[in-house]
Amino acid sequence: MNLIGPRVRQLREKQQLTQEELATKCNLFEWDISRGTLAKIESQVRRVTDEEAALLAKALKVEINALYE
């Protein structure tokens, strides 16, 4: 299940990042993710692994628990 999608979107928008920009940041951490996949995560269509959640937190420069608030 994907519980963090809406929070990822909220944090991304708060940082004034586009989906493309966040996907690029994730790619810098060696996670090959596209804008489309990120959109599916944010809309809770795609599941997120623990490792992916950690990479999203790192790309957003937040603690992982911030994704679950």
N, C-alpha and C positions, 0 to 999 in steps of 0.2 A: 504494500500500500504506500501511497505517497501523501504524507501529512504536511510536508514542508513547502510544496509548490507555491501556495499563496504568499507565504512568508518570504520566499526567495524573490518573488515579484515585488513585494513591498520594499524589501531592502535594496533591491536593484534600482527601483524608481527613486527611492530616497537618496541614493548616490548619483542620481541622474545618469544612469548607464542604460544604453539600449541593450536589447537581447544580444545583438551582434557583438557589442563590446564585452559583455559578460562572458559570452562563449569564447571570445578571443583570450580573455584572462584565464579561463579554464584550460584552454589549449596550452598556455604558457606553463601550466603545471602538469603537462603531458597527459591531459584528458582530451581525447579527440571528440569534441562535441560540437554539433552545428547549432545555428540559431533555431532551426526547426525543432530539434530535440529539446532545447531549453524551453521553447514555447510549450511543448507537450508536458514537460516537468511542471512548469508554472500553472498549467491548466489541469494538473493532476491526471493526465491521460497516461503518462509513463511513470513506472515505478522508479524509485531512487535507491541505490544500494547504500550501505553505510559508508563505503569508500567514496562514493560520489557525493554524498552529503558533506563529508569532510572536505572534499575539494571545492565544493560550492562555498562553504564557509571560508575557506582560505582565500578564494578568489574575491569574495565580498569583504574580506578583512574583518570578520566577526568570529566570535567563539561559536563552536558548533551548536551549543545549547540555544543560541539566539535564533536558530532556524526552527526551533520547536516551541517558541513562545506563542 
